[in-house]
Amino acid sequence: MHKYERIIYWSEADKKFIVEVPELAGCMADGKTAVEALENVETIISEWIETAKELGREIPQPKGKLMYA
């Protein structure tokens, strides 16, 4: 399991749970249930990191809980 923060919410428009990974730009997944969405995002995080490596891009270190003002 990756240690990046995840934000999960229900999307009424999509009728699915959405999980966003704020530390990885554009990294998100969905699912019919919250558990499914969280399982799906693990795959997406791995693919995001793999693609970043292939492109020579920096991979952010997980910071845990982000603090907002």
CHARMM-style PDB file with segment names, atoms N, HN, CA, C and O in Angstrom:
ATOM      1  N   MET     1       0.844  -1.178   0.000  1.00  0.00      PROA
ATOM      2  CA  MET     1       0.000   0.000   0.000  1.00  0.00      PROA
ATOM      3  C   MET     1       0.887   1.237   0.000  1.00  0.00      PROA
ATOM      4  O   MET     1       1.829   1.337   0.787  1.00  0.00      PROA
ATOM      5  N   HSD     2       0.586   2.161  -0.871  1.00  0.00      PROA
ATOM      6  HN  HSD     2      -0.178   2.080  -1.510  1.00  0.00      PROA
ATOM      7  CA  HSD     2       1.314   3.416  -0.952  1.00  0.00      PROA
ATOM      8  C   HSD     2       0.897   4.326   0.200  1.00  0.00      PROA
ATOM      9  O   HSD     2      -0.208   4.197   0.728  1.00  0.00      PROA
ATOM     10  N   LYS     3       1.765   5.229   0.584  1.00  0.00      PROA
ATOM     11  HN  LYS     3       2.662   5.334   0.156  1.00  0.00      PROA
ATOM     12  CA  LYS     3       1.518   6.060   1.763  1.00  0.00      PROA
ATOM     13  C   LYS     3       1.098   7.486   1.432  1.00  0.00      PROA
ATOM     14  O   LYS     3       1.243   8.385   2.261  1.00  0.00      PROA
ATOM     15  N   TYR     4       0.584   7.698   0.234  1.00  0.00      PROA
ATOM     16  HN  TYR     4       0.467   6.968  -0.440  1.00  0.00      PROA
ATOM     17  CA  TYR     4       0.098   9.021  -0.155  1.00  0.00      PROA
ATOM     18  C   TYR     4      -1.283   9.266   0.432  1.00  0.00      PROA
ATOM     19  O   TYR     4      -2.079   8.343   0.601  1.00  0.00      PROA
ATOM     20  N   GLU     5      -1.549  10.532   0.738  1.00  0.00      PROA
ATOM     21  HN  GLU     5      -0.902  11.282   0.600  1.00  0.00      PROA
ATOM     22  CA  GLU     5      -2.872  10.900   1.235  1.00  0.00      PROA
ATOM     23  C   GLU     5      -3.910  10.639   0.147  1.00  0.00      PROA
ATOM     24  O   GLU     5      -3.639  10.829  -1.039  1.00  0.00      PROA
ATOM     25  N   ARG     6      -5.087  10.208   0.554  1.00  0.00      PROA
ATOM     26  HN  ARG     6      -5.307  10.054   1.518  1.00  0.00      PROA
ATOM     27  CA  ARG     6      -6.203   9.991  -0.356  1.00  0.00      PROA
ATOM     28  C   ARG     6      -7.404  10.777   0.144  1.00  0.00      PROA
ATOM     29  O   ARG     6      -7.661  10.845   1.346  1.00  0.00      PROA
ATOM     30  N   ILE     7      -8.129  11.364  -0.779  1.00  0.00      PROA
ATOM     31  HN  ILE     7      -7.921  11.309  -1.755  1.00  0.00      PROA
ATOM     32  CA  ILE     7      -9.386  12.034  -0.450  1.00  0.00      PROA
ATOM     33  C   ILE     7     -10.477  11.275  -1.174  1.00  0.00      PROA
ATOM     34  O   ILE     7     -10.427  11.108  -2.393  1.00  0.00      PROA
ATOM     35  N   ILE     8     -11.472  10.813  -0.415  1.00  0.00      PROA
ATOM     36  HN  ILE     8     -11.512  10.948   0.575  1.00  0.00      PROA
ATOM     37  CA  ILE     8     -12.558  10.032  -1.028  1.00  0.00      PROA
ATOM     38  C   ILE     8     -13.882  10.766  -0.823  1.00  0.00      PROA
ATOM     39  O   ILE     8     -14.148  11.317   0.245  1.00  0.00      PROA
ATOM     40  N   TYR     9     -14.695  10.759  -1.862  1.00  0.00      PROA
ATOM     41  HN  TYR     9     -14.478  10.311  -2.730  1.00  0.00      PROA
ATOM     42  CA  TYR     9     -15.997  11.404  -1.774  1.00  0.00      PROA
ATOM     43  C   TYR     9     -16.960  10.756  -2.767  1.00  0.00      PROA
ATOM     44  O   TYR     9     -16.540  10.088  -3.712  1.00  0.00      PROA
ATOM     45  N   TRP    10     -18.225  10.959  -2.542  1.00  0.00      PROA
ATOM     46  HN  TRP    10     -18.566  11.502  -1.775  1.00  0.00      PROA
ATOM     47  CA  TRP    10     -19.275  10.474  -3.430  1.00  0.00      PROA
ATOM     48  C   TRP    10     -19.534  11.510  -4.516  1.00  0.00      PROA
ATOM     49  O   TRP    10     -19.693  12.695  -4.223  1.00  0.00      PROA
ATOM     50  N   SER    11     -19.575  11.067  -5.766  1.00  0.00      PROA
ATOM     51  HN  SER    11     -19.446  10.104  -6.004  1.00  0.00      PROA
ATOM     52  CA  SER    11     -19.904  11.947  -6.886  1.00  0.00      PROA
ATOM     53  C   SER    11     -21.324  11.633  -7.345  1.00  0.00      PROA
ATOM     54  O   SER    11     -21.586  10.579  -7.925  1.00  0.00      PROA
ATOM     55  N   GLU    12     -22.211  12.544  -7.082  1.00  0.00      PROA
ATOM     56  HN  GLU    12     -21.997  13.400  -6.610  1.00  0.00      PROA
ATOM     57  CA  GLU    12     -23.601  12.355  -7.492  1.00  0.00      PROA
ATOM     58  C   GLU    12     -23.702  12.298  -9.017  1.00  0.00      PROA
ATOM     59  O   GLU    12     -24.499  11.533  -9.559  1.00  0.00      PROA
ATOM     60  N   ALA    13     -22.902  13.102  -9.703  1.00  0.00      PROA
ATOM     61  HN  ALA    13     -22.254  13.724  -9.263  1.00  0.00      PROA
ATOM     62  CA  ALA    13     -22.929  13.135 -11.166  1.00  0.00      PROA
ATOM     63  C   ALA    13     -22.509  11.793 -11.766  1.00  0.00      PROA
ATOM     64  O   ALA    13     -23.087  11.335 -12.751  1.00  0.00      PROA
ATOM     65  N   ASP    14     -21.491  11.165 -11.155  1.00  0.00      PROA
ATOM     66  HN  ASP    14     -21.021  11.537 -10.355  1.00  0.00      PROA
ATOM     67  CA  ASP    14     -20.981   9.887 -11.669  1.00  0.00      PROA
ATOM     68  C   ASP    14     -21.639   8.676 -11.024  1.00  0.00      PROA
ATOM     69  O   ASP    14     -21.541   7.560 -11.536  1.00  0.00      PROA
ATOM     70  N   LYS    15     -22.312   8.902  -9.893  1.00  0.00      PROA
ATOM     71  HN  LYS    15     -22.391   9.808  -9.477  1.00  0.00      PROA
ATOM     72  CA  LYS    15     -22.915   7.815  -9.113  1.00  0.00      PROA
ATOM     73  C   LYS    15     -21.842   6.804  -8.685  1.00  0.00      PROA
ATOM     74  O   LYS    15     -22.066   5.593  -8.698  1.00  0.00      PROA
ATOM     75  N   LYS    16     -20.680   7.329  -8.309  1.00  0.00      PROA
ATOM     76  HN  LYS    16     -20.497   8.312  -8.299  1.00  0.00      PROA
ATOM     77  CA  LYS    16     -19.558   6.502  -7.872  1.00  0.00      PROA
ATOM     78  C   LYS    16     -18.782   7.237  -6.795  1.00  0.00      PROA
ATOM     79  O   LYS    16     -18.892   8.453  -6.641  1.00  0.00      PROA
ATOM     80  N   PHE    17     -17.992   6.466  -6.049  1.00  0.00      PROA
ATOM     81  HN  PHE    17     -17.904   5.478  -6.174  1.00  0.00      PROA
ATOM     82  CA  PHE    17     -17.044   7.058  -5.127  1.00  0.00      PROA
ATOM     83  C   PHE    17     -15.794   7.433  -5.919  1.00  0.00      PROA
ATOM     84  O   PHE    17     -15.349   6.680  -6.786  1.00  0.00      PROA
ATOM     85  N   ILE    18     -15.241   8.587  -5.619  1.00  0.00      PROA
ATOM     86  HN  ILE    18     -15.602   9.199  -4.915  1.00  0.00      PROA
ATOM     87  CA  ILE    18     -14.029   9.080  -6.272  1.00  0.00      PROA
ATOM     88  C   ILE    18     -12.930   9.175  -5.215  1.00  0.00      PROA
ATOM     89  O   ILE    18     -13.175   9.617  -4.093  1.00  0.00      PROA
ATOM     90  N   VAL    19     -11.727   8.759  -5.580  1.00  0.00      PROA
ATOM     91  HN  VAL    19     -11.528   8.399  -6.492  1.00  0.00      PROA
ATOM     92  CA  VAL    19     -10.566   8.913  -4.705  1.00  0.00      PROA
ATOM     93  C   VAL    19      -9.537   9.738  -5.452  1.00  0.00      PROA
ATOM     94  O   VAL    19      -9.143   9.393  -6.566  1.00  0.00      PROA
ATOM     95  N   GLU    20      -9.101  10.833  -4.833  1.00  0.00      PROA
ATOM     96  HN  GLU    20      -9.421  11.113  -3.928  1.00  0.00      PROA
ATOM     97  CA  GLU    20      -8.058  11.676  -5.398  1.00  0.00      PROA
ATOM     98  C   GLU    20      -6.800  11.548  -4.546  1.00  0.00      PROA
ATOM     99  O   GLU    20      -6.874  11.359  -3.332  1.00  0.00      PROA
ATOM    100  N   VAL    21      -5.647  11.652  -5.200  1.00  0.00      PROA
ATOM    101  HN  VAL    21      -5.588  11.806  -6.186  1.00  0.00      PROA
ATOM    102  CA  VAL    21      -4.356  11.613  -4.514  1.00  0.00      PROA
ATOM    103  C   VAL    21      -3.705  12.974  -4.770  1.00  0.00      PROA
ATOM    104  O   VAL    21      -3.033  13.155  -5.785  1.00  0.00      PROA
ATOM    105  N   PRO    22      -3.901  13.938  -3.853  1.00  0.00      PROA
ATOM    106  CA  PRO    22      -3.467  15.313  -4.097  1.00  0.00      PROA
ATOM    107  C   PRO    22      -1.975  15.481  -4.377  1.00  0.00      PROA
ATOM    108  O   PRO    22      -1.592  16.397  -5.105  1.00  0.00      PROA
ATOM    109  N   GLU    23      -1.131  14.625  -3.820  1.00  0.00      PROA
ATOM    110  HN  GLU    23      -1.443  13.881  -3.228  1.00  0.00      PROA
ATOM    111  CA  GLU    23       0.314  14.755  -4.002  1.00  0.00      PROA
ATOM    112  C   GLU    23       0.781  14.318  -5.386  1.00  0.00      PROA
ATOM    113  O   GLU    23       1.899  14.633  -5.794  1.00  0.00      PROA
ATOM    114  N   LEU    24      -0.077  13.589  -6.113  1.00  0.00      PROA
ATOM    115  HN  LEU    24      -0.985  13.334  -5.782  1.00  0.00      PROA
ATOM    116  CA  LEU    24       0.262  13.105  -7.449  1.00  0.00      PROA
ATOM    117  C   LEU    24      -0.724  13.730  -8.435  1.00  0.00      PROA
ATOM    118  O   LEU    24      -1.859  13.271  -8.560  1.00  0.00      PROA
ATOM    119  N   ALA    25      -0.296  14.754  -9.118  1.00  0.00      PROA
ATOM    120  HN  ALA    25       0.626  15.127  -9.017  1.00  0.00      PROA
ATOM    121  CA  ALA    25      -1.177  15.528 -10.003  1.00  0.00      PROA
ATOM    122  C   ALA    25      -1.973  14.648 -10.961  1.00  0.00      PROA
ATOM    123  O   ALA    25      -1.408  13.861 -11.720  1.00  0.00      PROA
ATOM    124  N   GLY    26      -3.302  14.797 -10.909  1.00  0.00      PROA
ATOM    125  HN  GLY    26      -3.761  15.436 -10.292  1.00  0.00      PROA
ATOM    126  CA  GLY    26      -4.172  14.076 -11.823  1.00  0.00      PROA
ATOM    127  C   GLY    26      -4.426  12.635 -11.446  1.00  0.00      PROA
ATOM    128  O   GLY    26      -5.103  11.922 -12.186  1.00  0.00      PROA
ATOM    129  N   CYS    27      -3.907  12.184 -10.324  1.00  0.00      PROA
ATOM    130  HN  CYS    27      -3.357  12.764  -9.723  1.00  0.00      PROA
ATOM    131  CA  CYS    27      -4.047  10.789  -9.916  1.00  0.00      PROA
ATOM    132  C   CYS    27      -5.371  10.608  -9.178  1.00  0.00      PROA
ATOM    133  O   CYS    27      -5.573  11.162  -8.097  1.00  0.00      PROA
ATOM    134  N   MET    28      -6.268   9.827  -9.775  1.00  0.00      PROA
ATOM    135  HN  MET    28      -6.104   9.378 -10.653  1.00  0.00      PROA
ATOM    136  CA  MET    28      -7.563   9.568  -9.163  1.00  0.00      PROA
ATOM    137  C   MET    28      -8.153   8.275  -9.710  1.00  0.00      PROA
ATOM    138  O   MET    28      -7.758   7.794 -10.772  1.00  0.00      PROA
ATOM    139  N   ALA    29      -9.102   7.724  -8.966  1.00  0.00      PROA
ATOM    140  HN  ALA    29      -9.423   8.114  -8.103  1.00  0.00      PROA
ATOM    141  CA  ALA    29      -9.784   6.495  -9.381  1.00  0.00      PROA
ATOM    142  C   ALA    29     -11.213   6.561  -8.870  1.00  0.00      PROA
ATOM    143  O   ALA    29     -11.557   7.416  -8.055  1.00  0.00      PROA
ATOM    144  N   ASP    30     -12.042   5.645  -9.363  1.00  0.00      PROA
ATOM    145  HN  ASP    30     -11.762   4.950 -10.025  1.00  0.00      PROA
ATOM    146  CA  ASP    30     -13.417   5.584  -8.882  1.00  0.00      PROA
ATOM    147  C   ASP    30     -13.820   4.140  -8.619  1.00  0.00      PROA
ATOM    148  O   ASP    30     -13.082   3.204  -8.923  1.00  0.00      PROA
ATOM    149  N   GLY    31     -14.997   3.986  -8.052  1.00  0.00      PROA
ATOM    150  HN  GLY    31     -15.597   4.747  -7.805  1.00  0.00      PROA
ATOM    151  CA  GLY    31     -15.524   2.655  -7.790  1.00  0.00      PROA
ATOM    152  C   GLY    31     -16.970   2.731  -7.345  1.00  0.00      PROA
ATOM    153  O   GLY    31     -17.442   3.780  -6.906  1.00  0.00      PROA
ATOM    154  N   LYS    32     -17.671   1.610  -7.460  1.00  0.00      PROA
ATOM    155  HN  LYS    32     -17.287   0.758  -7.817  1.00  0.00      PROA
ATOM    156  CA  LYS    32     -19.077   1.551  -7.050  1.00  0.00      PROA
ATOM    157  C   LYS    32     -19.228   1.662  -5.541  1.00  0.00      PROA
ATOM    158  O   LYS    32     -20.251   2.130  -5.040  1.00  0.00      PROA
ATOM    159  N   THR    33     -18.192   1.223  -4.817  1.00  0.00      PROA
ATOM    160  HN  THR    33     -17.361   0.843  -5.224  1.00  0.00      PROA
ATOM    161  CA  THR    33     -18.172   1.334  -3.366  1.00  0.00      PROA
ATOM    162  C   THR    33     -16.901   2.066  -2.955  1.00  0.00      PROA
ATOM    163  O   THR    33     -15.967   2.196  -3.745  1.00  0.00      PROA
ATOM    164  N   ALA    34     -16.873   2.544  -1.709  1.00  0.00      PROA
ATOM    165  HN  ALA    34     -17.632   2.438  -1.066  1.00  0.00      PROA
ATOM    166  CA  ALA    34     -15.676   3.217  -1.213  1.00  0.00      PROA
ATOM    167  C   ALA    34     -14.488   2.255  -1.212  1.00  0.00      PROA
ATOM    168  O   ALA    34     -13.374   2.645  -1.561  1.00  0.00      PROA
ATOM    169  N   VAL    35     -14.720   1.012  -0.825  1.00  0.00      PROA
ATOM    170  HN  VAL    35     -15.625   0.695  -0.541  1.00  0.00      PROA
ATOM    171  CA  VAL    35     -13.642   0.015  -0.795  1.00  0.00      PROA
ATOM    172  C   VAL    35     -13.105  -0.232  -2.202  1.00  0.00      PROA
ATOM    173  O   VAL    35     -11.892  -0.284  -2.403  1.00  0.00      PROA
ATOM    174  N   GLU    36     -13.997  -0.385  -3.169  1.00  0.00      PROA
ATOM    175  HN  GLU    36     -14.982  -0.343  -3.006  1.00  0.00      PROA
ATOM    176  CA  GLU    36     -13.565  -0.607  -4.549  1.00  0.00      PROA
ATOM    177  C   GLU    36     -12.742   0.576  -5.063  1.00  0.00      PROA
ATOM    178  O   GLU    36     -11.722   0.382  -5.725  1.00  0.00      PROA
ATOM    179  N   ALA    37     -13.179   1.786  -4.764  1.00  0.00      PROA
ATOM    180  HN  ALA    37     -14.007   1.944  -4.227  1.00  0.00      PROA
ATOM    181  CA  ALA    37     -12.454   2.974  -5.210  1.00  0.00      PROA
ATOM    182  C   ALA    37     -11.056   3.008  -4.596  1.00  0.00      PROA
ATOM    183  O   ALA    37     -10.087   3.338  -5.279  1.00  0.00      PROA
ATOM    184  N   LEU    38     -10.948   2.668  -3.310  1.00  0.00      PROA
ATOM    185  HN  LEU    38     -11.736   2.400  -2.755  1.00  0.00      PROA
ATOM    186  CA  LEU    38      -9.644   2.651  -2.646  1.00  0.00      PROA
ATOM    187  C   LEU    38      -8.747   1.555  -3.208  1.00  0.00      PROA
ATOM    188  O   LEU    38      -7.540   1.756  -3.344  1.00  0.00      PROA
ATOM    189  N   GLU    39      -9.316   0.411  -3.533  1.00  0.00      PROA
ATOM    190  HN  GLU    39     -10.296   0.248  -3.422  1.00  0.00      PROA
ATOM    191  CA  GLU    39      -8.532  -0.667  -4.160  1.00  0.00      PROA
ATOM    192  C   GLU    39      -8.049  -0.223  -5.541  1.00  0.00      PROA
ATOM    193  O   GLU    39      -6.893  -0.450  -5.899  1.00  0.00      PROA
ATOM    194  N   ASN    40      -8.924   0.403  -6.309  1.00  0.00      PROA
ATOM    195  HN  ASN    40      -9.862   0.587  -6.018  1.00  0.00      PROA
ATOM    196  CA  ASN    40      -8.570   0.850  -7.660  1.00  0.00      PROA
ATOM    197  C   ASN    40      -7.470   1.900  -7.644  1.00  0.00      PROA
ATOM    198  O   ASN    40      -6.608   1.912  -8.523  1.00  0.00      PROA
ATOM    199  N   VAL    41      -7.496   2.782  -6.650  1.00  0.00      PROA
ATOM    200  HN  VAL    41      -8.197   2.773  -5.936  1.00  0.00      PROA
ATOM    201  CA  VAL    41      -6.502   3.860  -6.633  1.00  0.00      PROA
ATOM    202  C   VAL    41      -5.104   3.318  -6.369  1.00  0.00      PROA
ATOM    203  O   VAL    41      -4.125   3.944  -6.777  1.00  0.00      PROA
ATOM    204  N   GLU    42      -4.979   2.184  -5.705  1.00  0.00      PROA
ATOM    205  HN  GLU    42      -5.774   1.675  -5.374  1.00  0.00      PROA
ATOM    206  CA  GLU    42      -3.651   1.591  -5.498  1.00  0.00      PROA
ATOM    207  C   GLU    42      -3.004   1.256  -6.843  1.00  0.00      PROA
ATOM    208  O   GLU    42      -1.816   1.506  -7.046  1.00  0.00      PROA
ATOM    209  N   THR    43      -3.781   0.697  -7.746  1.00  0.00      PROA
ATOM    210  HN  THR    43      -4.747   0.494  -7.582  1.00  0.00      PROA
ATOM    211  CA  THR    43      -3.285   0.383  -9.093  1.00  0.00      PROA
ATOM    212  C   THR    43      -2.909   1.654  -9.825  1.00  0.00      PROA
ATOM    213  O   THR    43      -1.868   1.715 -10.479  1.00  0.00      PROA
ATOM    214  N   ILE    44      -3.750   2.668  -9.719  1.00  0.00      PROA
ATOM    215  HN  ILE    44      -4.595   2.618  -9.188  1.00  0.00      PROA
ATOM    216  CA  ILE    44      -3.503   3.925 -10.418  1.00  0.00      PROA
ATOM    217  C   ILE    44      -2.256   4.622  -9.879  1.00  0.00      PROA
ATOM    218  O   ILE    44      -1.487   5.196 -10.650  1.00  0.00      PROA
ATOM    219  N   ILE    45      -2.048   4.578  -8.563  1.00  0.00      PROA
ATOM    220  HN  ILE    45      -2.673   4.112  -7.937  1.00  0.00      PROA
ATOM    221  CA  ILE    45      -0.839   5.170  -7.985  1.00  0.00      PROA
ATOM    222  C   ILE    45       0.399   4.471  -8.547  1.00  0.00      PROA
ATOM    223  O   ILE    45       1.362   5.128  -8.942  1.00  0.00      PROA
ATOM    224  N   SER    46       0.370   3.145  -8.582  1.00  0.00      PROA
ATOM    225  HN  SER    46      -0.413   2.611  -8.261  1.00  0.00      PROA
ATOM    226  CA  SER    46       1.509   2.392  -9.124  1.00  0.00      PROA
ATOM    227  C   SER    46       1.773   2.770 -10.576  1.00  0.00      PROA
ATOM    228  O   SER    46       2.924   2.957 -10.970  1.00  0.00      PROA
ATOM    229  N   GLU    47       0.713   2.883 -11.372  1.00  0.00      PROA
ATOM    230  HN  GLU    47      -0.222   2.731 -11.052  1.00  0.00      PROA
ATOM    231  CA  GLU    47       0.866   3.254 -12.776  1.00  0.00      PROA
ATOM    232  C   GLU    47       1.370   4.686 -12.915  1.00  0.00      PROA
ATOM    233  O   GLU    47       2.168   4.977 -13.807  1.00  0.00      PROA
ATOM    234  N   TRP    48       0.912   5.583 -12.044  1.00  0.00      PROA
ATOM    235  HN  TRP    48       0.264   5.347 -11.320  1.00  0.00      PROA
ATOM    236  CA  TRP    48       1.358   6.979 -12.073  1.00  0.00      PROA
ATOM    237  C   TRP    48       2.865   7.031 -11.828  1.00  0.00      PROA
ATOM    238  O   TRP    48       3.597   7.710 -12.549  1.00  0.00      PROA
ATOM    239  N   ILE    49       3.320   6.306 -10.805  1.00  0.00      PROA
ATOM    240  HN  ILE    49       2.725   5.755 -10.220  1.00  0.00      PROA
ATOM    241  CA  ILE    49       4.744   6.287 -10.460  1.00  0.00      PROA
ATOM    242  C   ILE    49       5.562   5.662 -11.593  1.00  0.00      PROA
ATOM    243  O   ILE    49       6.616   6.184 -11.954  1.00  0.00      PROA
ATOM    244  N   GLU    50       5.087   4.562 -12.146  1.00  0.00      PROA
ATOM    245  HN  GLU    50       4.231   4.138 -11.852  1.00  0.00      PROA
ATOM    246  CA  GLU    50       5.793   3.898 -13.251  1.00  0.00      PROA
ATOM    247  C   GLU    50       5.935   4.829 -14.456  1.00  0.00      PROA
ATOM    248  O   GLU    50       7.005   4.910 -15.059  1.00  0.00      PROA
ATOM    249  N   THR    51       4.864   5.525 -14.800  1.00  0.00      PROA
ATOM    250  HN  THR    51       3.995   5.460 -14.310  1.00  0.00      PROA
ATOM    251  CA  THR    51       4.897   6.456 -15.928  1.00  0.00      PROA
ATOM    252  C   THR    51       5.850   7.613 -15.653  1.00  0.00      PROA
ATOM    253  O   THR    51       6.611   8.013 -16.534  1.00  0.00      PROA
ATOM    254  N   ALA    52       5.816   8.150 -14.441  1.00  0.00      PROA
ATOM    255  HN  ALA    52       5.198   7.825 -13.725  1.00  0.00      PROA
ATOM    256  CA  ALA    52       6.716   9.244 -14.079  1.00  0.00      PROA
ATOM    257  C   ALA    52       8.173   8.812 -14.209  1.00  0.00      PROA
ATOM    258  O   ALA    52       9.003   9.574 -14.705  1.00  0.00      PROA
ATOM    259  N   LYS    53       8.490   7.599 -13.770  1.00  0.00      PROA
ATOM    260  HN  LYS    53       7.816   6.979 -13.367  1.00  0.00      PROA
ATOM    261  CA  LYS    53       9.861   7.076 -13.894  1.00  0.00      PROA
ATOM    262  C   LYS    53      10.268   6.976 -15.361  1.00  0.00      PROA
ATOM    263  O   LYS    53      11.371   7.373 -15.734  1.00  0.00      PROA
ATOM    264  N   GLU    54       9.370   6.443 -16.191  1.00  0.00      PROA
ATOM    265  HN  GLU    54       8.474   6.121 -15.888  1.00  0.00      PROA
ATOM    266  CA  GLU    54       9.665   6.286 -17.616  1.00  0.00      PROA
ATOM    267  C   GLU    54       9.916   7.632 -18.289  1.00  0.00      PROA
ATOM    268  O   GLU    54      10.728   7.731 -19.209  1.00  0.00      PROA
ATOM    269  N   LEU    55       9.212   8.671 -17.826  1.00  0.00      PROA
ATOM    270  HN  LEU    55       8.552   8.591 -17.079  1.00  0.00      PROA
ATOM    271  CA  LEU    55       9.341  10.004 -18.409  1.00  0.00      PROA
ATOM    272  C   LEU    55      10.448  10.826 -17.747  1.00  0.00      PROA
ATOM    273  O   LEU    55      10.719  11.955 -18.154  1.00  0.00      PROA
ATOM    274  N   GLY    56      11.080  10.256 -16.731  1.00  0.00      PROA
ATOM    275  HN  GLY    56      10.860   9.338 -16.400  1.00  0.00      PROA
ATOM    276  CA  GLY    56      12.143  10.966 -16.028  1.00  0.00      PROA
ATOM    277  C   GLY    56      11.642  12.093 -15.151  1.00  0.00      PROA
ATOM    278  O   GLY    56      12.378  13.038 -14.868  1.00  0.00      PROA
ATOM    279  N   ARG    57      10.405  12.000 -14.721  1.00  0.00      PROA
ATOM    280  HN  ARG    57       9.807  11.232 -14.951  1.00  0.00      PROA
ATOM    281  CA  ARG    57       9.821  13.048 -13.873  1.00  0.00      PROA
ATOM    282  C   ARG    57      10.049  12.742 -12.395  1.00  0.00      PROA
ATOM    283  O   ARG    57      10.220  11.589 -11.997  1.00  0.00      PROA
ATOM    284  N   GLU    58      10.046  13.786 -11.611  1.00  0.00      PROA
ATOM    285  HN  GLU    58       9.906  14.722 -11.934  1.00  0.00      PROA
ATOM    286  CA  GLU    58      10.220  13.649 -10.168  1.00  0.00      PROA
ATOM    287  C   GLU    58       8.998  12.981  -9.552  1.00  0.00      PROA
ATOM    288  O   GLU    58       7.862  13.278  -9.920  1.00  0.00      PROA
ATOM    289  N   ILE    59       9.243  12.085  -8.621  1.00  0.00      PROA
ATOM    290  HN  ILE    59      10.167  11.844  -8.322  1.00  0.00      PROA
ATOM    291  CA  ILE    59       8.162  11.411  -7.905  1.00  0.00      PROA
ATOM    292  C   ILE    59       8.135  11.978  -6.489  1.00  0.00      PROA
ATOM    293  O   ILE    59       9.085  11.797  -5.727  1.00  0.00      PROA
ATOM    294  N   PRO    60       7.051  12.662  -6.135  1.00  0.00      PROA
ATOM    295  CA  PRO    60       6.977  13.252  -4.801  1.00  0.00      PROA
ATOM    296  C   PRO    60       7.038  12.193  -3.700  1.00  0.00      PROA
ATOM    297  O   PRO    60       6.495  11.098  -3.844  1.00  0.00      PROA
ATOM    298  N   GLN    61       7.705  12.537  -2.602  1.00  0.00      PROA
ATOM    299  HN  GLN    61       8.146  13.426  -2.485  1.00  0.00      PROA
ATOM    300  CA  GLN    61       7.723  11.666  -1.438  1.00  0.00      PROA
ATOM    301  C   GLN    61       6.389  11.839  -0.704  1.00  0.00      PROA
ATOM    302  O   GLN    61       5.895  12.961  -0.595  1.00  0.00      PROA
ATOM    303  N   PRO    62       5.801  10.758  -0.202  1.00  0.00      PROA
ATOM    304  CA  PRO    62       4.557  10.878   0.556  1.00  0.00      PROA
ATOM    305  C   PRO    62       4.766  11.770   1.782  1.00  0.00      PROA
ATOM    306  O   PRO    62       5.747  11.610   2.509  1.00  0.00      PROA
ATOM    307  N   LYS    63       3.858  12.692   2.004  1.00  0.00      PROA
ATOM    308  HN  LYS    63       3.062  12.822   1.413  1.00  0.00      PROA
ATOM    309  CA  LYS    63       3.951  13.583   3.151  1.00  0.00      PROA
ATOM    310  C   LYS    63       2.923  13.250   4.221  1.00  0.00      PROA
ATOM    311  O   LYS    63       2.953  13.824   5.310  1.00  0.00      PROA
ATOM    312  N   GLY    64       2.020  12.334   3.922  1.00  0.00      PROA
ATOM    313  HN  GLY    64       1.996  11.869   3.037  1.00  0.00      PROA
ATOM    314  CA  GLY    64       0.970  12.034   4.893  1.00  0.00      PROA
ATOM    315  C   GLY    64      -0.110  13.085   4.831  1.00  0.00      PROA
ATOM    316  O   GLY    64      -0.379  13.654   3.774  1.00  0.00      PROA
ATOM    317  N   LYS    65      -0.718  13.336   5.949  1.00  0.00      PROA
ATOM    318  HN  LYS    65      -0.500  12.873   6.808  1.00  0.00      PROA
ATOM    319  CA  LYS    65      -1.830  14.282   6.001  1.00  0.00      PROA
ATOM    320  C   LYS    65      -1.363  15.681   5.642  1.00  0.00      PROA
ATOM    321  O   LYS    65      -0.421  16.204   6.238  1.00  0.00      PROA
ATOM    322  N   LEU    66      -2.025  16.282   4.666  1.00  0.00      PROA
ATOM    323  HN  LEU    66      -2.790  15.857   4.182  1.00  0.00      PROA
ATOM    324  CA  LEU    66      -1.723  17.651   4.265  1.00  0.00      PROA
ATOM    325  C   LEU    66      -2.495  18.614   5.156  1.00  0.00      PROA
ATOM    326  O   LEU    66      -3.628  18.345   5.555  1.00  0.00      PROA
ATOM    327  N   MET    67      -1.873  19.715   5.452  1.00  0.00      PROA
ATOM    328  HN  MET    67      -0.953  19.934   5.128  1.00  0.00      PROA
ATOM    329  CA  MET    67      -2.509  20.717   6.290  1.00  0.00      PROA
ATOM    330  C   MET    67      -3.032  21.851   5.405  1.00  0.00      PROA
ATOM    331  O   MET    67      -2.308  22.363   4.551  1.00  0.00      PROA
ATOM    332  N   TYR    68      -4.257  22.227   5.608  1.00  0.00      PROA
ATOM    333  HN  TYR    68      -4.845  21.811   6.301  1.00  0.00      PROA
ATOM    334  CA  TYR    68      -4.872  23.296   4.832  1.00  0.00      PROA
ATOM    335  C   TYR    68      -5.197  24.447   5.745  1.00  0.00      PROA
ATOM    336  O   TYR    68      -5.476  24.252   6.928  1.00  0.00      PROA
ATOM    337  N   ALA    69      -5.162  25.659   5.197  1.00  0.00      PROA
ATOM    338  HN  ALA    69      -4.935  25.817   4.236  1.00  0.00      PROA
ATOM    339  CA  ALA    69      -5.487  26.859   5.984  1.00  0.00      PROA
ATOM    340  C   ALA    69      -6.972  27.039   6.049  1.00  0.00      PROA
ATOM    341  OT1 ALA    69      -7.452  27.990   6.665  1.00  0.00      PROA
TER     342      ALA     69
END
